[in-house]
């Protein structure tokens, strides 16, 4: 094959090495605009796992690079005079320049042609494409990607924080994070040693801190002077060293496709992931391995490129999701200023969700015991200071809200059963909710319960609008209180424009085949083309619905529930008022967020009047996942309004408000919204969304991302989730029902 590679960085060089190693007859030319020893940045970091992958691909280059490695196993967080240290993390680093020289020598030894100082302009691309394969390894500013942009479909997002790459002769024994506050703002350092007596020293801050310090106008020398003074205690007299060290913004690169005919994107040309989860070099070299492997399976160029992208894209997108969470954590670090060092350090370590409480416990059990005992003390649990006392996992710390004390942080999420008869709960609901209360959860939610017959989603939805509903619910509440230590909550809502539809297992969101009832909403905007167009609500409609919520809230008190939640999420009536996608009113109930929230807040006020002393929660969708819709900033502002109106807790969900939504799924993918609302507003939050393990619960609670964790599908699969979690962690402090004690010590595997 005749192969042209544009870009002489790690991606292009390593791919050339692997292809030439596989078949010496390949004619490979690498075109690089810079001189051989030109490079940006300082050191390159790899994890142990990545390094093993590189060794399997080309042992000779790996061995040469290994000779120049610096290795370490610790991570340190320096914050307000304290140092939080965790071990068991395998990292290795090397000078980027040295690594490039090693790869260049290896490529030349295999017969790869190197063309340094060769600027490849737009006019050269068609000529270079006259080969079997053109590899675009030309970085984040890829001209090849730009030239065929219609084919690749690139999207480039520029992020808010600013950072600069510096070096220093100071040695760091651990991967070191420093958080430093001054009159200008908050600055943070990512530092690591990559060779004896030389380290990378990345300084990052938000735009406000940069401008307050005058660094937006600073020369490279000005930046050096400022940062040396700011971080002098960590530099120990060593100067900072520049290398084209300007203040830049990170750009996330994505492409709809990575290949077009005989052209393929690899490395930063195809995708980027924030430097806080690892180096772009790691991604680039793993791309090279995957692309070379694809050609080992197929000599057909098109087939190989399709195979490469199909195999590689899922891993890259997974890493990009983790990198997004990590990047956002550093962009919002100011939120955590003032939290205890133990919690900030644990939050930092678990920010991407790839490292969890259990994962850290396996790496460094002493560290995890230290932070667990800190959380015990912070939660008022005895034994936190006594090393002989058993450790209480964070999920089993109690939580109290307006005098209602929960035994633990596990919540059974409200899940519609579509099994009621004209709103009346029955034996199914008794068994469903009762078994999960017996299963050990601290709080059990009844499903979304509608405040009127026409407010139901489907004919099978539960209600709180007829007199017979109160004793039916009280039967369930009494069972929970008598036979478990759980508290029980109810979620009141109104379906609005998403009403009069079939049950979940029939055809979700589709209108009933017969017997539909009329719908209304803030504006005449149907949920989807097949659904009814709702009538625009009048002031009289709003008054009537508000009174229905008031009546239902009074019935909730009669039924004996411990906590009341209002459902303002997922595109139902109140959610439809909050999002501009469905609220297109021009009166005082539409337009600005304050106007869109006016009716929902009226309902909160009215409900609080008849529920004056009990805990009141509101579930919201923190984003529509639609450009121009309700977003995180508005969610934070809304949470502040709800707090001012007497709401005690925000149950933070996301999406399900529009058929145009493009959610970014992943494990615990909605938790960051709960985290930011909790710290921005100073209100208790519940995290929800694809959370299914006790490890996730421990991680979220200990990191301070939410006060409670709501679990849905995992509770459908295992009503005794919490009891089993206690047993698996060796925790004996949870009460098993007397009838089930004989099974307490049983361990089993589901196969």
C-alpha positions in Angstrom: 0.0 0.0 0.0 1.0 3.6 -0.6 0.2 5.6 2.5 0.5 9.3 3.1 0.3 10.4 6.7 -0.2 14.1 7.5 1.1 14.9 10.9 4.3 13.7 12.6 2.9 13.5 16.1 2.4 10.3 18.1 -0.7 9.3 16.2 0.9 9.5 12.7 4.3 8.1 13.7 2.9 5.2 15.7 0.5 4.2 12.9 3.3 4.3 10.4 5.5 2.1 12.7 2.7 -0.5 13.1 1.9 -0.7 9.4 5.5 -0.9 8.4 6.2 -3.5 11.0 3.2 -5.6 9.7 4.3 -5.3 6.1 7.7 -3.9 5.1 6.5 -3.4 1.5 4.1 -0.6 2.5 5.3 2.7 1.1 4.7 5.2 3.9 5.5 8.9 4.0 4.9 11.2 7.0 4.5 14.9 6.3 5.2 17.2 9.3 5.1 21.0 9.3 7.5 21.4 12.2 11.1 20.5 12.7 12.0 17.1 14.3 12.6 18.5 17.7 9.7 21.0 17.8 6.9 20.2 20.2 4.2 21.8 22.4 3.7 20.9 26.0 6.1 19.0 28.3 5.3 15.5 29.5 3.1 12.7 28.4 1.2 10.5 30.9 0.0 6.9 30.5 -1.8 4.6 32.8 -0.5 1.1 33.4 -3.3 -0.4 31.3 -2.5 1.9 28.3 1.2 1.0 28.6 0.4 -2.7 28.4 -1.5 -2.1 25.2 1.4 -0.3 23.6 3.7 -3.1 24.6 1.6 -5.6 22.9 1.5 -3.5 19.7 5.3 -2.8 19.4 7.5 -4.1 22.2 10.7 -2.4 20.8 9.3 1.2 20.9 7.7 0.5 24.2 11.0 -0.6 25.7 12.9 2.5 24.4 10.2 4.7 25.9 10.2 2.8 29.2 13.9 3.6 29.7 12.9 7.3 30.0 9.9 6.8 32.2 9.1 8.4 35.5 6.5 6.3 37.4 4.3 7.0 40.4 1.3 5.5 42.2 0.0 8.4 44.3 -2.4 11.3 43.8 -2.3 14.3 46.0 -4.9 17.1 46.5 -3.6 20.3 48.1 -6.4 22.4 49.5 -6.4 25.1 52.2 -3.3 23.9 53.9 -4.2 20.2 53.9 -2.9 17.4 51.7 -5.2 14.5 50.8 -3.2 11.6 49.5 -4.3 8.4 47.8 -2.2 5.6 46.5 -2.6 2.6 44.2 -2.9 4.6 41.0 -0.5 3.4 38.3 0.9 6.2 36.1 4.0 6.7 34.0 5.3 9.8 32.2 7.9 10.7 29.7 9.1 13.9 28.0 7.0 14.5 24.9 10.1 15.6 23.0 11.9 12.5 23.9 9.0 10.3 23.0 8.7 11.9 19.6 12.4 11.3 19.0 12.1 7.6 19.9 9.1 7.2 17.6 10.9 9.0 14.8 14.0 6.8 15.1 11.8 3.7 15.2 9.9 4.8 12.1 13.1 5.6 10.2 14.6 2.3 11.1 11.6 0.5 9.6 11.9 2.5 6.4 9.2 5.2 6.9 9.9 8.3 4.9 9.9 11.5 7.0 9.3 14.9 5.5 9.9 17.6 8.2 9.2 21.3 7.7 6.7 20.5 5.0 3.6 22.7 5.2 0.6 20.9 3.7 -1.9 23.5 2.4 -5.4 23.1 1.1 -4.1 23.0 -2.4 -1.9 20.0 -1.6 -4.6 17.7 -0.3 -6.0 16.4 -3.6 -2.4 15.6 -4.7 -1.6 13.8 -1.4 -4.9 11.9 -1.7 -3.5 10.1 -4.8 -2.5 7.1 -2.7 -4.2 4.0 -1.2 -4.7 5.7 2.2 -4.5 9.3 3.4 -4.2 9.5 7.2 -5.2 12.8 8.8 -3.1 12.9 12.0 -2.8 16.7 11.8 -4.2 17.6 15.1 -7.0 19.6 16.6 -6.7 22.2 13.8 -6.8 19.6 11.1 -6.8 21.0 7.6 -7.8 17.7 6.2 -10.9 17.6 8.4 -11.7 21.1 7.4 -11.2 20.4 3.7 -13.7 17.5 3.7 -15.9 19.0 6.5 -19.1 18.1 4.7 -18.1 14.4 4.7 -16.7 14.2 8.3 -19.4 16.4 9.9 -17.1 17.9 12.6 -18.4 19.7 15.7 -16.0 21.7 17.9 -17.0 23.0 21.3 -14.9 25.7 22.9 -15.0 25.6 26.7 -14.9 28.3 29.3 -11.8 27.6 31.4 -8.4 28.9 30.5 -5.2 27.0 30.9 -1.5 27.2 30.1 1.2 24.5 29.8 4.3 25.2 31.9 7.3 23.2 33.0 9.5 23.2 36.1 12.6 21.5 37.5 10.7 20.9 40.7 10.0 17.2 41.2 6.6 15.9 42.3 6.4 12.5 43.9 2.7 12.2 43.1 0.2 13.4 40.5 -0.4 16.7 42.2 -3.5 18.9 42.2 -3.3 22.3 43.9 -6.2 24.6 44.5 -5.1 28.1 45.3 -7.4 31.1 46.1 -6.4 34.7 46.1 -8.0 38.1 45.6 -8.4 37.4 41.9 -10.2 34.1 42.1 -9.4 30.4 42.1 -6.5 28.8 40.3 -5.7 25.1 40.1 -2.6 23.1 39.1 -2.2 19.7 37.4 1.4 18.8 38.0 3.3 15.6 37.4 6.9 14.5 36.9 7.9 13.0 33.6 11.6 12.7 33.9 14.2 13.2 36.7 13.9 16.7 38.0 11.4 17.9 35.4 7.6 18.2 35.6 4.6 19.4 33.7 2.9 22.3 35.5 -0.5 23.1 34.0 -2.3 26.1 35.5 -6.1 26.4 35.0 -8.7 28.9 36.0 -12.0 30.3 34.9 -12.3 33.4 32.7 -13.2 35.7 35.6 -10.1 34.8 37.6 -8.0 35.2 34.5 -9.3 38.7 33.8 -9.2 39.8 37.4 -5.5 38.9 37.5 -4.9 40.7 34.2 -3.6 37.5 32.6 -5.9 37.8 29.6 -3.4 40.6 28.5 -0.3 39.0 29.9 2.9 38.1 28.0 4.5 34.7 28.5 6.9 36.4 30.9 4.1 38.0 32.8 2.4 34.6 33.2 5.5 33.1 34.5 6.0 35.8 37.1 2.4 35.7 38.3 2.3 31.9 38.6 5.7 31.6 40.3 4.5 34.0 43.0 1.1 32.3 43.4 2.4 28.8 43.6 5.8 29.5 45.2 5.2 27.2 48.2 4.9 24.2 45.8 7.8 25.2 43.5 10.3 25.4 46.4 12.4 28.0 44.7 12.4 26.4 41.2 11.4 28.6 38.3 8.6 27.9 35.9 9.6 27.2 32.3 7.7 28.3 29.2 7.1 26.5 26.0 4.8 28.7 23.8 2.8 29.0 27.1 -0.2 31.0 26.1 -3.6 30.9 27.9 -5.9 28.7 25.8 -9.3 27.2 26.0 -9.9 23.5 25.6 -11.8 22.4 22.5 -13.8 19.2 22.4 -13.6 17.8 18.8 -16.2 15.2 17.6 -17.0 14.0 14.1 -20.0 12.4 12.6 -17.7 10.2 10.6 -14.0 9.4 10.9 -13.5 8.3 7.3 -14.3 9.4 3.7 -13.4 7.2 0.8 -9.6 6.6 1.3 -9.2 9.4 4.0 -9.3 8.7 7.7 -9.0 10.8 10.8 -7.0 9.7 13.9 -6.0 11.4 17.1 -7.0 15.0 17.8 -8.2 15.4 14.2 -10.9 12.9 15.0 -11.6 13.6 18.7 -10.3 15.2 21.8 -10.7 14.4 25.5 -9.9 16.8 28.3 -6.3 16.5 29.6 -7.6 15.9 33.2 -8.5 12.3 32.3 -5.2 11.5 30.5 -3.2 12.6 27.6 -4.3 13.1 24.0 -1.2 11.0 23.2 -2.9 8.0 24.8 -5.9 8.4 22.6 -3.9 9.0 19.5 -1.7 5.9 19.9 -4.7 3.7 20.7 -6.3 5.0 17.5 -3.1 4.0 15.6 -3.3 0.5 17.2 -7.0 0.1 16.2 -6.5 1.4 12.7 -3.5 -0.9 12.1 -5.4 -3.8 13.5 -8.3 -3.1 11.1 -5.9 -3.4 8.1 -4.6 -6.7 9.6 -8.1 -8.0 9.3 -8.9 -6.6 5.8 -6.8 -5.5 2.9 -9.8 -3.6 1.5 -9.4 0.1 2.4 -13.1 0.9 2.8 -13.8 -2.3 4.8 -10.8 -1.6 7.1 -11.9 2.0 7.7 -15.5 0.9 8.5 -14.1 -1.8 10.8 -11.7 0.7 12.5 -14.4 3.2 13.3 -17.0 0.6 14.4 -14.4 -1.0 16.8 -12.9 2.2 18.1 -15.7 4.7 18.4 -17.5 3.2 21.4 -14.3 3.3 23.5 -13.6 6.9 22.4 -17.1 8.1 23.1 -17.0 6.5 26.5 -13.8 8.2 27.3 -15.1 11.5 26.0 -18.1 11.2 28.4 -15.8 10.6 31.3 -13.6 13.5 30.1 -16.6 15.8 29.9 -17.5 15.0 33.5 -13.9 15.6 34.5 -13.7 18.9 32.6 -16.9 20.2 34.0 -15.7 19.4 37.5 -12.7 21.6 37.0 -14.9 24.3 35.4 -17.1 24.3 38.5 -14.5 23.9 41.2 -15.5 27.2 42.7 -18.7 25.4 43.8 -16.7 23.2 46.1 -14.6 25.9 47.8 -15.6 25.7 51.4 -16.4 22.0 51.5 -14.2 19.9 53.9 -10.9 18.8 52.4 -11.8 15.2 52.9 -14.9 15.6 50.7 -13.2 17.8 48.1 -10.4 15.2 47.7 -12.8 12.3 47.3 -14.9 14.3 44.9 -11.8 15.1 42.8 -10.7 11.5 42.6 -14.1 10.2 41.6 -15.1 13.2 39.3 -15.2 11.3 36.0 -17.2 8.3 37.6 -14.6 5.9 36.3 -13.1 5.7 39.7 -15.6 4.8 42.5 -15.7 4.3 46.2 -15.2 0.5 45.8 -12.4 1.0 43.2 -10.6 3.3 45.5 -11.0 0.9 48.4 -9.3 -1.8 46.4 -6.5 0.5 45.5 -6.0 2.2 48.9 -8.2 0.7 51.7 -6.6 3.0 54.3 -7.5 6.1 52.4 -11.1 5.0 52.0 -11.5 4.0 55.6 -10.2 7.5 56.5 -12.8 9.3 54.4 -15.6 6.9 55.5 -14.8 7.6 59.1 -14.8 11.3 58.4 -18.3 11.0 56.8 -19.4 9.0 59.9 -18.4 11.9 62.1 -20.0 14.4 59.8 -23.2 12.4 59.8 -23.3 12.1 63.6 -22.5 8.3 63.6 -20.7 7.1 66.7 -17.4 5.3 66.2 -15.9 7.7 63.6 -13.0 8.4 65.8 -12.5 4.9 67.1 -10.4 2.7 64.7 -11.9 -0.4 66.6 -15.4 0.5 65.7 -16.8 -0.9 62.4 -16.9 1.4 59.4 -20.3 2.4 58.3 -20.6 2.7 54.4 -21.7 6.2 53.4 -25.0 4.9 52.0 -26.0 3.9 55.5 -25.5 7.3 57.1 -28.8 8.7 58.3 -30.4 11.8 56.8 -32.9 14.2 58.3 -35.2 16.7 56.7 -37.7 18.8 58.6 -37.6 16.3 61.5 -38.2 13.3 59.3 -35.2 11.0 59.8 -34.2 8.4 57.1 -32.2 5.4 58.1 -30.1 5.5 55.0 -29.5 7.4 51.7 -31.2 4.9 49.4 -34.5 6.0 47.8 -36.9 3.8 45.8 -37.6 6.1 42.8 -41.3 6.8 41.9 -42.1 4.4 39.1 -45.5 4.3 37.4 -47.2 0.9 37.6 -50.2 1.8 35.4 -52.2 -0.7 37.5 -54.7 1.5 39.4 -58.4 1.5 38.8 -59.8 5.1 38.4 -56.8 6.2 40.4 -57.3 3.8 43.3 -54.2 1.9 44.3 -54.7 -1.8 44.9 -52.9 -5.0 46.1 -50.3 -4.6 43.4 -49.2 -1.2 44.9 -49.3 -2.7 48.4 -46.9 -5.5 47.4 -44.8 -3.3 45.1 -44.2 -0.6 47.7 -44.3 -2.8 50.8 -41.7 -5.2 49.5 -39.3 -2.4 48.7 -39.8 -0.9 52.1 -39.1 -4.2 53.7 -36.1 -4.4 51.5 -34.3 -1.8 53.5 -34.5 1.5 51.5 -34.6 4.6 53.6 -37.3 6.2 51.6 -39.9 4.7 49.3 -41.7 6.8 46.8 -45.2 6.0 45.5 -45.5 6.6 41.8 -46.6 9.9 40.1 -50.1 10.3 41.6 -52.4 12.5 39.6 -54.5 15.3 41.2 -57.4 14.8 38.9 -58.9 12.2 36.6 -58.1 14.3 33.5 -54.6 14.8 34.9 -53.7 11.1 34.5 -51.1 9.9 32.0 -53.1 6.7 31.3 -56.3 5.0 32.6 -54.1 2.9 34.9 -52.4 5.8 36.7 -52.7 6.3 40.4 -54.6 9.3 41.8 -55.4 11.4 44.8 -58.7 13.0 43.8 -61.5 10.8 45.1 -62.4 10.2 48.8 -61.8 6.4 48.4 -58.2 7.1 47.5 -57.2 8.2 51.0 -58.0 4.9 52.8 -56.5 2.9 49.9 -53.2 4.9 50.2 -53.4 4.8 54.0 -53.5 1.0 53.9 -50.1 1.0 52.1 -48.6 3.8 54.3 -49.6 1.9 57.4 -48.0 -1.3 56.1 -44.7 0.5 55.4 -44.7 2.1 58.9 -45.6 -1.1 60.7 -43.4 -3.6 59.0 -40.3 -1.5 58.1 -38.1 1.4 59.2 -38.6 3.1 55.8 -40.4 6.4 55.3 -42.8 6.7 52.5 -43.3 9.7 50.1 -45.8 10.4 47.4 -45.3 12.4 44.2 -48.2 14.6 43.0 -48.5 15.6 39.4 -50.6 16.4 36.4 -49.9 14.9 33.0 -50.9 18.0 31.0 -50.2 17.5 27.2 -48.7 14.0 27.8 -52.0 12.7 29.2 -54.6 10.3 27.7 -52.1 7.8 26.5 -51.6 4.1 26.6 -49.9 2.1 29.3 -46.1 1.8 29.2 -46.1 -1.8 28.0 -48.7 -1.1 25.3 -47.5 1.9 23.2 -45.7 4.6 25.3 -46.9 8.2 24.7 -49.4 7.0 22.0 -53.0 8.2 22.4 -55.6 5.7 23.6 -57.4 3.7 20.9 -60.6 5.0 22.4 -61.9 6.9 25.4 -59.5 9.8 25.1 -60.1 12.8 27.3 -59.3 16.5 26.4 -55.9 17.9 27.3 -54.7 21.4 28.2 -51.3 23.0 28.7 -49.5 26.3 28.7 -49.7 26.6 24.9 -51.4 24.6 22.1 -48.3 22.5 21.4 -48.8 18.8 21.1 -46.3 16.3 22.5 -45.9 14.7 19.1 -47.7 14.7 15.8 -49.8 11.7 16.8 -50.9 13.3 20.1 -53.7 15.7 20.8 -53.1 19.4 20.5 -53.8 20.7 24.1 -56.0 23.6 24.8 -54.2 26.7 26.1 -54.9 27.1 29.8 -56.9 30.1 31.0 -56.5 31.8 34.4 -59.6 29.8 35.5 -57.9 26.6 34.4 -54.8 27.5 36.5 -56.9 28.3 39.5 -58.8 25.1 39.3 -55.6 23.0 38.9 -54.0 24.8 41.8 -56.9 23.9 44.0 -56.7 20.3 42.8 -53.1 20.2 44.0 -54.2 21.7 47.3 -57.0 19.2 47.7 -54.6 16.3 46.9 -51.9 17.6 49.3 -54.5 17.7 52.1 -55.4 14.1 51.3 -51.7 13.2 51.4 -51.7 14.4 55.0 -54.8 12.4 55.8 -53.1 9.2 54.3 -50.1 9.7 56.6 -47.3 10.1 54.1 -44.0 11.3 55.5 -42.8 13.4 52.5 -44.6 15.2 49.7 -43.1 15.8 46.2 -44.5 17.8 43.3 -43.7 16.5 39.8 -42.3 19.4 37.8 -40.3 17.3 35.4 -40.5 15.1 32.3 -42.8 17.3 30.1 -45.9 17.0 32.3 -48.0 20.0 33.0 -45.8 22.0 35.3 -42.7 21.0 33.4 -44.5 22.3 30.2 -44.8 25.7 31.8 -41.1 25.8 32.7 -39.6 25.0 29.3 -39.9 27.5 26.5 -40.2 24.6 24.1 -43.8 24.1 25.1 -44.6 27.4 26.9 -45.1 30.0 24.1 -47.4 32.3 26.0 -47.0 36.1 25.6 -48.7 37.0 29.0 -47.2 37.0 32.4 -47.0 33.2 32.4 -44.6 33.0 29.5 -41.4 34.5 28.2 -38.7 34.9 31.0 -38.0 32.1 33.5 -39.6 34.2 36.2 -42.8 34.3 34.2 -42.7 30.6 33.1 -42.2 29.7 36.8 -45.1 31.9 38.0 -47.8 29.3 37.9 -45.6 26.4 39.2 -44.5 28.6 42.1 -48.2 29.6 42.9 -48.9 25.9 43.2 -45.9 25.4 45.5 -47.1 28.2 47.8 -50.6 26.9 47.9 -49.4 23.3 48.7 -47.1 24.6 51.4 -50.0 26.3 53.1 -51.7 22.9 53.6 -48.5 21.0 54.1 -46.8 23.4 56.5 -44.5 21.2 58.5 -43.6 18.2 56.4 -40.7 17.9 54.0 -41.5 19.2 50.5 -39.6 18.1 47.5 -39.9 19.1 43.8 -38.7 16.9 40.9 -37.4 18.9 37.9 -35.8 18.2 34.6 -32.5 20.1 34.8 -32.2 20.3 31.0 -34.3 19.6 28.0 -31.3 18.3 26.1 -32.5 20.7 23.3 -30.7 23.8 22.1 -32.7 26.8 23.1 -34.7 24.9 25.7 -34.6 24.8 29.5 -31.0 24.3 30.6 -28.7 23.9 33.6 -28.4 27.6 34.3 -32.2 27.9 34.4 -32.4 24.8 36.6 -30.1 26.4 39.1 -32.1 29.6 39.1 -35.4 27.7 39.4 -34.0 25.7 42.3 -33.2 29.0 44.1 -36.8 30.2 43.5 -38.2 26.9 44.8 -36.0 27.2 47.9 -37.3 30.7 48.6 -40.8 29.4 48.3 -40.3 26.8 51.1 -39.2 23.7 49.1 -36.7 21.6 51.1 -35.2 19.3 48.5 -34.8 19.1 44.7 -35.2 15.7 43.0 -33.0 16.3 40.0 -33.8 14.4 36.8 -33.4 15.6 33.2 -35.0 15.4 29.8 -38.2 13.7 28.7 -39.6 17.1 27.9 -39.3 17.1 24.1 -39.2 14.5 21.3 -36.2 16.5 20.0 -34.1 15.8 23.0 -30.5 14.5 22.5 -29.5 13.2 25.9 -25.9 12.2 26.7 -26.4 8.9 28.4 -24.0 7.0 30.7 -23.8 5.7 34.2 -25.2 8.2 36.7 -25.4 10.6 33.8 -27.8 13.0 35.6 -25.9 13.2 38.8 -23.8 16.3 37.9 -27.0 18.3 37.7 -27.9 17.4 41.3 -24.3 18.2 42.3 -24.3 21.7 40.9 -27.8 22.6 42.2 -26.8 21.3 45.6 -23.7 23.4 45.8 -25.0 26.5 43.9 -28.2 26.9 45.8 -27.4 25.3 49.1 -30.4 22.9 49.1 -30.6 19.1 49.5 -30.8 17.1 46.3 -31.7 13.6 45.1 -29.6 12.1 42.3 -31.4 9.9 39.8 -30.7 8.4 36.4 -29.0 5.1 35.5 -27.7 4.4 39.0 -27.8 0.7 39.8 -25.1 -0.3 42.3 -24.4 0.3 46.0 -20.9 1.5 44.8 -22.5 4.3 42.9 -24.6 5.3 46.0 -21.6 5.3 48.2 -19.6 7.4 45.7 -22.3 10.0 45.1 -23.1 10.5 48.8 -19.5 10.6 50.1 -18.5 13.0 47.3 -21.3 15.3 48.3 -22.9 15.2 44.8 -26.4 14.6 46.4 -27.9 13.9 49.8 -30.0 11.0 48.6 -29.8 8.6 45.7 -33.0 7.4 43.9 -32.8 4.0 42.2 -35.5 2.7 39.8 -34.8 -0.3 37.6 -32.4 -1.9 40.1 -35.2 -1.9 42.6 -37.6 -3.5 40.1 -35.0 -6.3 39.7 -34.3 -6.6 43.4 -36.8 -5.2 46.0 -34.2 -6.1 48.7 -31.4 -4.0 47.1 -30.4 -2.3 50.3 -30.4 -5.4 52.5 -28.3 -7.2 49.9 -25.9 -4.1 49.7 -25.4 -4.2 53.4 -24.6 -7.9 53.4 -22.2 -7.6 50.4 -20.3 -4.9 52.3 -20.2 -6.8 55.6 -22.4 -4.1 57.3 -24.4 -5.5 60.1 -26.1 -2.2 61.2 -29.3 -2.5 59.1 -32.4 -4.2 60.5 -33.7 -7.2 58.6 -37.3 -8.1 59.2 -37.7 -10.8 61.8 -39.3 -13.1 59.2 -36.2 -12.8 57.0 -33.4 -13.1 59.5 -32.5 -16.6 58.6 -31.5 -15.4 55.1 -29.3 -12.6 56.4 -26.0 -14.4 56.1 -26.9 -16.1 52.8 -24.6 -15.2 49.9 -25.5 -16.2 46.3 -24.6 -15.5 42.7 -27.1 -14.9 40.0 -26.1 -16.7 36.9 
